[in-house]
Amino acid sequence: MTAKDTSHLSDISKSKPEADGSFNRLPSVFRDFIKPGGKFAPEKGRYHLYVSYACPWATRALIVRKLKGLEDIIPVTVVSPRMGQNGWPFAPADAFPGADADPLFGAEHVKDLYLRANPDYDRRFTVPLVWDKVHNTIVNNESSEIIRMFNTSFNHLLPADKAELDLYPEAHRAEIDEINEWVYPEINNGVYRAGFATAQEAYEKAVHTVFSALDKAEKIITGKDYIVGGQLTEADVRLWVTIVRFDPVYVGHFKCNFKTIRNGYPELNRWMKALYWKNSAFKDSTNFDHIKTHYYWSHPHINPTRIVPVGPIPNIEPL
Ligand SMILES: N[C@@H](CCC(=O)N[C@@H](CS)C(=O)NCC(=O)O)C(=O)O
């Protein structure tokens, strides 16, 4: 029996843009919730997180896992940054410093996990994903939901200081939701819409949107340490993962080059650097080698030579 050909799903250079040349990110399909008393009950060691250090959505999950002190409760596996024809590989298929083998099934690629969970799966093989060892399936592959579960569902297993840390506090939910509503399409996904556009007009529209939204974010963060409510929330995590990749990758690879963060957005730069240098959950979840190698290597339709630029030097400025 020959294996089913899934290369149209795993090879990003074969993904089709919309008719107008714009890029459309499809919704995630595994959307179950880990919650006490539910089918997916929170238990130590039951769930496994798969991430790439390169991916901003996966990095959200890594940061929140660490902020909440979930390292012993939810183990993590890191893929190799070079996403090729079969999608994300594990270290045995493509060794890279900092990449791991799959400890659960010895899978060669992330796609093997998706097809194990559902042999008819017909969407993209994305990270992050949370695997359940009891039901042998993917619980959830949508980072915005994964970070909400990490925020609350395991609190009864955590020491008081970690349980009390609330990244989506009731009192600030409306404001966080309002920020997420434009940060996601205009910044997090906006840079991809600029970079993956295959028509001049679609690119220009996307890149203008990115910079108008950055201008707005710069105003909001001016004079503040956090975006909402004077405390660290998921709004910071969700914006931060894109801002930290901006100068090393999005300025060049995705042609978001009106300005850099370091030279054009002093307040966003100050906020980004403070989180990176003063909070290990951010620094330890950031691997610039994986980030730069991933983007510049994995999109040969954008960068056919696969040369990874050396700069910017440094990748992030000191405090
Ligand atoms: N909605 C998802 C998006 C995740 C996503 O698109 N991840 C990218 C990496 S940055 C991926 O794994 N892409 C693989 C592919 O499209 O083949 C989330 O936020 O979790």
The ligand as an SDF file (V2000), in Angstrom:
LIG
                    3D

 20 19  0  0  0  0  0  0  0  0999 V2000
   -4.2650   29.1980   14.1640 N   0  0  0  0  0  0  0  0  0  0  0  0
   -3.0860   28.5510   14.4610 C   0  0  0  0  0  0  0  0  0  0  0  0
   -2.0250   28.8940   13.4430 C   0  0  0  0  0  0  0  0  0  0  0  0
   -0.7910   28.0860   13.6070 C   0  0  0  0  0  0  0  0  0  0  0  0
    0.1060   28.1500   12.3580 C   0  0  0  0  0  0  0  0  0  0  0  0
   -0.3120   28.6270   11.2950 O   0  0  0  0  0  0  0  0  0  0  0  0
    1.3670   27.6860   12.5040 N   0  0  0  0  0  0  0  0  0  0  0  0
    2.2870   27.6700   11.3810 C   0  0  0  0  0  0  0  0  0  0  0  0
    3.6990   28.0200   11.7720 C   0  0  0  0  0  0  0  0  0  0  0  0
    3.9570   29.6780   12.1950 S   0  0  0  0  0  0  0  0  0  0  0  0
    2.4160   26.2640   10.8310 C   0  0  0  0  0  0  0  0  0  0  0  0
    2.6270   25.3250   11.5840 O   0  0  0  0  0  0  0  0  0  0  0  0
    2.3360   26.1310    9.5120 N   0  0  0  0  0  0  0  0  0  0  0  0
    2.5350   24.8830    8.8520 C   0  0  0  0  0  0  0  0  0  0  0  0
    1.8780   24.8580    7.5060 C   0  0  0  0  0  0  0  0  0  0  0  0
    1.0590   25.7280    7.2130 O   0  0  0  0  0  0  0  0  0  0  0  0
    2.1820   23.9270    6.7620 O   0  0  0  0  0  0  0  0  0  0  0  0
   -2.6690   28.9280   15.8680 C   0  0  0  0  0  0  0  0  0  0  0  0
   -2.6900   30.1120   16.2240 O   0  0  0  0  0  0  0  0  0  0  0  0
   -2.3560   28.0260   16.6230 O   0  0  0  0  0  0  0  0  0  0  0  0
  1  2  1  0
  2  3  1  0
  2 18  1  0
  3  4  1  0
  4  5  1  0
  5  6  2  0
  5  7  1  0
  7  8  1  0
  8  9  1  0
  8 11  1  0
  9 10  1  0
 11 12  2  0
 11 13  1  0
 13 14  1  0
 14 15  1  0
 15 16  2  0
 15 17  1  0
 18 19  2  0
 18 20  1  0
M  END
$$$$
